[in-house]
């Protein structure tokens, strides 16, 4: 009972203290299969570019360090697009602030497929080696001084194995030009500091296209100018901080319509759709829930982050979707995809991962947002079914250890295991606290419109909940696997009152981490069911739970709040059980396993065939748990025993009265 109280006390004290998926529509009655889920997520992975191709875009640690010496304030991207030649030409003007004294050299990312024609502004010399553009300022400047660099360039954006970050395509006979720069693709079509950790305060996109095409981009449309030469120029302005991979273009002969999100009396925001003309009727019918999603996420995540601009959806042909800031790109428009990409406006766009190691802070949040939306609209049963649908084998830790592999960055683990992480966190801290955490995190000035890390999110969780959550974050974020539970139970009594003797073991392979977790145990009795929460924080742990009536059965985590495997849940008939030793017969070593379901003093003695004591293997008090004693075939002095038949006797005594509660003798054979 003491251990049970201690474990429960531990638990109670703790309580007190993007994104691409295929849009599959489905009914409330039938969830997609796991194969459907894998296909949805695989679309995400495949669309992100081939990892081997992207390795050549990787930067060294030295380059990252050099780029930390300045902070971008503004990009103005002026670009003309030649759809016939599939080329771009443009000027990018970057305004930034020096981070060191005597700052003179600026390193920008720009793919070798682009040709630099000249530089200007506060720079007059440059070299373009590989994928780095080194620009020299006219004269060194001091820390915090602003400088401007203008780069004139042209070229045909590279096409990788699975398509480029800037692509020329068709829908039917009509051209469509689109971008998808996550994770390393912005540098393939415009010079920039291409890292998620550096957000420009604002971006202007000024793009010239054939006059029969429309260009959609981030922020608000400032102007559309007919140039009189068969082209039009669109000027978009993103006034909120934005990272490079979220800068977007989607260009074709769109059909365009709008709805209005009335987020409070007297105030509304435009929701604008850019859809292929041939698909506009069917897509309009699919997008009837967009405003409902906006309203729900606006409530639980905090206000939509870009209320003074818009939320837009632009159709593109690549497959799945991408959460470009204020202008999501999607191929299909089913509810899971639309909810996922919309949620990214908070988780990924407003608050952006500081590095690709931390991508789960984008994708896991968006995946769980799908489930939350369906809980809101379709109820608890569907919600828990959706989480079960998201349960599959995850081969990696949630934290991305290898960011040179795009397939590793966007492995399904960072989507759905990370979604499960949030699901478990919700149950650990409680519903109201969990949603308080989301609001506090969304509005935290350290992260809002900036960048985040796992440690940063953990700090919010701990501050709001009043709990130390390192025991939860460390194994689930940084380790592979999940708990695999083997559970044994038996009825018992304590001073004439019924109890449940419960043994919980985590049996995942030894090299896998232990996963401490609170576990809801549903206990069935003749007087009805009751739910008790125990805190399991060891590989083998026994609990003794007082009940109003004798238990007749149990269920582990019946509602499905833990990402787990249940190996077995089985009854045990006694408070003490001893298994046969193994191996038997044996040559050099044999193991005797026994189970203690309440505190006992255990003695285990080996005797020869004449009843003479050979060795005492165990003689000490035991807490509840599973134990193994080992006999090496030697006597108390360490001398090897001869081949023959031996007996071992195990005895369990009450630690207070010293009365014998259990005794058993078994035979073993030693063969030399």
N, C-alpha and C positions, 0 to 999 in steps of 0.2 A: 504493500500500500504506500509505503514511503516513496518508492521510485515513481509510482503513478502520480502521487501528489507533486513530486519534484518536477516531473515532466510536464504536467498540466500547469504548474506554477510558472515554468519557463515560458510556456506558450501564452498564458494569460498576461504575464509581465510584458512580453513582447507586444501584446495588443494594446496595453496601456502606455507603454513607453512611446520610277517608281514604279519603276512601278508599272509593270505591264501584266495584265491578265486578260485572257480572252473573255469577252462578255457573254457568258452563258446564262440565259434566262431559265428559271426553273420554278416549279410550283411549290406551294407550301407543303403539299403532300409527299413530294419526292425530292430528296436532296440529290445533288450530283454524286457520282461515284468518285472514289479516290483517283481513278484513272482520269476522270474529267478534271479533277483538281490538278493533277500532275501536268495535264496538257495545258491548263490555264497558266500555270506558273512557268512551264517550259517555254511558252511564247515569250514571256518576260526575258528568260535567260538567252534564248536564241537571238532576240532582237538587240541585245546589248553589244553585239560585235564579237568576233572570234577572239579569244584570249591571246592566242599566239600572235595574231596581227597587232593587238594592242601593246604587246610588250615593247615594241619599238618606240612607242610614245611615252614610255615611262621616263620619269626624271630621276636624277640622282639626288641623294640627300643634300649634296652641296648646292644643287640648283634650288631645291626647296628652301634651303637656308638663305640663299642669296635673295630669293623672291620675298622672304619675310622682311626684307629691309625697306619695303615700301607698301603702302596701303592704297588700294584703288578707291577713288571717290566717284568717278563717272566714266562711262564709255559712251561715245557717240559712234554708231556703226552706220556708215553710208555705203549702200551696196546696190549695184546694178546687176541684174540677172539675165543672162543670155540663155534662153531655153533651147534655142536651136543648137548652139555649140556646147551647151551644158557647162558653162563657165560663169564665174563671178568676177567682178572687179569692184574695188571699193577703197574706202578710207576709214580707218578706225582711229579716233582721237581719244586718248586715255588721259584723264586727269587723276593725279595721285599725290600722295603726301610722303615725303621722305621719312624713313624711320631711323636714320643714323646721320651723324655729321659727315661732311665731306662726301656726300652721296653723289656718285657720278655715273654709274653703270646700271642700266635697267635690263633685266632679263625677262623677256616675254616668251610665251609658248606659241609657236606657229609651225605647223607641219611643213615638211620639206617640199610637199607638192605645191605649195603656194609660193609665188614669186614676189619678192619685195621690190617695188619700183623706186621708192624714195622714203625718207623720213623727214619730219619737220617738227614744228613747235619748238620746244626747248632742246631738241636733239638735232645733230647734223651728221653723225657717223653711225654706221651699223655693220654688223656681220650676221649672216644667217647660216648657221652651221647645224645640219641635221634638223631637229625640231625646235631649236632655240634661236630666238632673235635677240642678239646683244645690241643694245642701243646706248650710245655715249651722249651724255648731256653736253651742251655747249660749255658749261662750267659747273663745277661741283656746287651743291647746295647744302644747306644745313638742315638738321632734324626739324620736322614739322613744316618745312617749306613745301608749297605746292609746286608741281611741275606738270607740263603737258607734253605728250608725245603723239605725233601724228604719223601713221604708217599708211602709205599708199601701196596697194598690192593687187594681184590678180592670180587667177589659176582655175584649174578644174579640181574640185574637192575629191580626195581619194575615195575609192570604193574598196571597202574591206571584204573579207570573205562572205559576210552576211549583209553587206550594204554599208553605205557611208553614213557619217554623222550629218552630212548634208547631201540629200539625194534628189535626183531627177527621176520622176516616175510618171505613170499615166493611170487614170481611171477611165476606162473606155478609150476614146480617142483624145481625151483632154489631158494636158500636162498637169502634174501636181508636183510641187517642190516642197520638201519638208525637211525638218531637222530633228535629230534626236542625239544630243551630245553627251548624255550620261554614259560612262563616267569620264572618259578622256577625249571626247570628240570635239569640244568647242574649238580647240586649237587647230583642228583640221580645216576650219573655214573662216576663222577670224583671229587676229593676234590678241592675246589676252594673258592675264595671269590665271591659268586654268587649274584652279584648285577649289574645292568646296568651301575652304576655310576663309576665302577672301571674297566678301560680298561688296560689290559696288553699291554706293548709296542710291544711284539711279542709272538708267540706261535709256538712250534714245536710239530707236531703230528706224532708219530712213531708207526704204527699199524701193527700187524702181523695177517694175515688171511690165510685161505686155498688157495693153490696156484692157483686154478682155478677162484678165485675172484679178483676183482680190488677194491681198496679203494680210493675214492675221498674225498678230504678235502680242507681246506682253503689254499690260497696262492699258492706257487709254489712247484712242485714235485722235491725234492732234489735227491732221489734215490729210486730204486726198487731192492730189493735183494732177490734172490731165496735161501732159507735156506737149500735146499737139503733134507728136511724132510716133504715135502708135504705142506709147507707154504711159503708165501712171506711176506716181510716186506716193507711197503711203508713209506717213510719219507717226510712229507709235512711241509713247513715252511711258516708261515704267518708273514711277516715283518712289516705290518702296525698295529697300535693299534687296539685291538679287545676286545669286551666284551664277557663274558662267554656264554651268550645264543646264540651267533652267531658261536661258535666253533662247527664244524660239522663233521660227518662221514656219507658216503653213500657208501655201499659195496654190490656188486653183480657181476655177469658175464657180465659186461657192454659191449655193442658195443660203440666204441669211435671214434669220428671224430672231426675235428677242422675247424674253419674259422678264418679269420684275420680281425681285425678292424683297418683300416688305418686312424688313427686319425689326422695325418698330413703327408705331403710329406716325405717319407723316414722312417717313424716310424709306427709301427703296434703292436697290442696286440693280443694274442691268445684268441679266444672264443672256449671253448672246451665243447663238449656234451658227457654225459654219459647216454646212453639210453638202455633199455632192448632190446636184440637182436630181439625179435619178433615184437617190435614196431618201430624199427629204421627207416624203410622206411616211414611209415605214419608220424612219428614225424618230420623227416627231411623235409617233405613237409609243415608241420605246422610252422616251425621255420624260414621261409624265411624272416621274418621282423626283426629278432633280431639285425642285423647290422644297419638297418635303425633306430631302437629304440635307439641303442647306440649312433649313430651319432646325433640324435635329442636331446637327453638328455645331451650328452656331450656339445652341443651348448648352451642349455638354463639353465642348472644347473651348468655348469663349467665342466672341464675335468673329465672323469671317474676317480673315486678316487684311483683305484688300478692298474694304467697303467703298472707298472713294474711287475705285476703278471699275472692275467688273469680275464676273466669272464667265469664262467662255469655254466652249468645246469645239474643236476643229477636227474634222475627219481627215485621216491620213491612211496610207495603204500598207503600212509596215506590219501591222499585226499587234493587237493588244492596245496599250495606251501608255502615255507618258505625261507626268504631272507638271508640265511647263507652267510657270507662275502666271496665274490669272487666265491661262488659255491651254487647258488640257488637250493633248492630241489623243484621239481614240480611233480605232478601226471599227469596233462594234460598240454597242451601247446598252448591254444588259446591266441589270441592277448591281451585281457584284463589282463589275469593272468601274461603273460610274461612281459608286460609293467609295471604292478604293482610291481612285484618282482624286476625287473631291477632297477626301480626308487628307491627302498629301498637301493641300494648300496650307494646312496647319502644320502637319508633321512632314517636313522635308523642304517646304518653301518658306513659311514664316520662320520655323526653327529648322536649321539645316545641319546635317551631320558634319562634324569638324574634319573628318577624313573618311575614306571608304572602309576603314576598319569598323566604323560605327554605323554602317548603313542600316542596321536593324532598327535604329531609332526613327528611320523613315518608313521602311517596309513593314516592320512588325506592327507599328501603330496603324498603318493603313489596312493591313490584313485584319487586325482585330476590329477596326472600324466597320468593316463589312459585317462581322458578326453582331456588333452592337446595333447596327441599323436594323438587321433582321430581328434581333430581340425586340427592338422598339416597335416594329411593324407586324411581326408574325408570332411573337410570344416566346416564352421560356423554352418550351419543348423544341421548337425549331432552332432556337439559339444554341442549345446544348447539342442538338444534332449537327448543326453547322460546325461547332468546335470539333466534334468527333470526326466529321468529314475532313477537317484540316489536320487530323492526326495521321502521321505517316512516319516512316523511318527517316531520321535526319542524320546525315553523315558527318556533320561538322559542328564545331561550337557556333553559337550565335555571333560572337565576336569574330570578325574576318581576320584571320592570321596572314593570309597571302593576298595582297591587293594587286599583285601583278597579273592575276588570273581573273578576267572578267566573269567567267563562269563561276568562280569561287565567290566573288563579290555578290553575285545575284543568285546563289544557290537557294533552293527552296527553304533552307534552314532560316535565312534572315527574314523570310516572310512569315511562315506559319509556325515554326517553333518559337520565333520571337512574338508572334501573336499569342501563342499559348503562354509565354512568359507573362504577358500582361494579364491574361485571363487568371493565372494563378496568383499574381500580385493582387488582383481585385479581391479574391477570396481571403487572402492573408490579412489585408488591411481592413476589409469590409467595404460594402458598396458605397456608402456615402463618402468615406475617406478616399476611396479610389477616384471618384469623380472630382472630389476636391483637389486631389493631386493633379489631375489633368488640367483643371483650370489654373491652378497655381503654376504649373510648368509652362503652360501656354503664355502666361502673363509675366513670367519671371524676367526681369530686365536683363539678367545675365545672358538670356538665350533668345528672347523675342526679337525677331528680325535679325538674328545673328546665328551663331553656331553652338552646337552642344556636343557633349560626350556622355558616355555611360555613367561616369562618375558624377557628372552634373545632374543627370536625371535621378540617380540614386540619392543625391543630396536633397532634392525636392521631396522625394518619397519619404525619406527619413524625417525631414523637417515637418511635413504635414501630418504624418502618421504618428510621430513620436516614438518610432521604433528604430532599432539598429537592424538594418536589413542586409548586412554584408553576408550573413549566412545563406541568404537566398540568392543574391546577385552573383556571388562568386562562382558557385558550381553551375548555375543555369546559364550564365552568359559566357563563361570562359571554358567550360568543360563539354566533352562529348557525352551524349547518352541521356538517360532518364532513369528514374528508379524502377526496379523490377521487384515487386513485392511477393513474398511468400508469407501467408498468414495462417496461423493456427490458433484455435480458441477452444475453451472448455468452460462449462459451468463450474462454479465452486461456491463456497460460502465463507463468510467472515463473521464470527461471533453470532452465528445463526441467521445472518442476512445473506441473500444471494449476491454473487459477484460474477463478473466475466473475467476469466483468465485469458489474456490476449498476448500472443507473441507475433511481432512483426519483424521480418527480415528483409533487407535489401540484398538481392542475389545477383545484381549485374556483375559482369566479369570483374575480377579484382582490380584491373588497371583503370576501370572507370571510377568516376568520382562518387562519393556518397552525397545524396541529395536530402538534406534535412527538410522536412515538410510537416505542417499540420495536416492531419488526416481525419476526415469525418468518418466515424464508424457508426453505421446504422445497426442497432441491436434490436432483434425481434424477440418479444416476450409474449406470454399469454395475456398480459395486460395492455398490449399495444407496443408500438415501435418507439424507440428513443434514439436520438443522435448525440453522440459524444465525440468531441474533438481531442485527439491525442497528438502530441508533438514527437515525431519520430526523428531522432538525430543520431542514431547509431546503426550499425549494420545488423545487429540483433538486439531487440529491445522488448521487454515484457511489461505489460500493464495489468493492473488489477482494478476493475471498475465496479463500484457498488451500484446495485440495481434494485428496483422495487419488486422485481419478479425474476425467476430464473430465465437465462437466455436460451432460446431455441434455435437461433441462427444469427448471422451477421452479414453485412455487406460493406465493402470498402469503397469509400468515395463514390457513393451511389449516384450523385448528381454530375460527376465528371468535372471536377475542378483541378485535377492533377494530371499532367502529361505523364503517363505511367504505362507499365505492363503489369498485369496481375498474373503471377505464375500459378498460384493456387490459394484458395481459401478453404481450409478444412478443419473439422472439429478434432479435438484431442480429448480423450476420456478422463485424464487424470491431471493432478497438479505437478506430477513428476514423471518423466518418461526417459527410459534409457534404451538406446538402439543397440543392436548387435555390433560387436567390434568388427572392424574391417581393415585389412583383409583377414580372413580366417578360413584355413590355417595361414600362418605368416612365418616369415623367415627372420627379418631384422626389425620390423616396426609394425605396430598395429594401433588403430585409433578407436577410442570408445567415445561416442557422442551421446550427450544427455541433455535434457531440457528441464529447466527449473522455472516454474510458473509462479512461484512466490518465494520470499526469502527462506533459505534453508542453510544448515551447516551440512556439507557433503563430505563423506569419506568414501574413498575408492581404494580397495586393497586387493592385491593379487595373492592367491594361495596355490600351493602345489597339490598334487593328487592326494597326499597324506594329510592335508589340512594345515600345513605349516605356512606361516606368512612369508611371502617372498619380498614384496615391496609395497609401500603405501604411495599411491600415485596422487591422491588428493586428500586433503584434510584441512578445510577452511570454510568460512562462511561464503555463501553465494547470493548475489542479487539475482532477480529473475533474468533469464536469458538462455541462450544455447551455448554449450561448452563442449570442448573436446579434450580428453585426456589421452596421452600417448605412452605406450609401453614399448621399450626398446628390447624386450626379452632379457633383461638383466635384473639382478637382485638389488637390494638397498645399497650394497657396497659397490655396485657397478660391475659385478662379475657376470658374464654371460651364463644364462641358464641352459640346461640340457634340453634336447628335444623331448616333447611329451605333452600331456594334457594338463592345463592349468585352469583355475577358476578365478573370476574377479567378482567381488561383492561390493555393491554400491548401496550406501545408506544415507537417508535424508532425515535430519533431526530438526525439530522446531528450535530456532535460535534462542528463544526465551526459556522454554520449559525443558529443553534438551530431550523431549520425548521423541521416539522414533516414529516418523510418519510414513516412511517408505523404505523397503529393502528389497533387493533383487540380486540373485546370483546367476551368472552365465558362464559358459564354458568356452575356452579357446584352445587352439592347438598350435604349439611352436614346433617348427620343423627346421632343423639345422642342415 
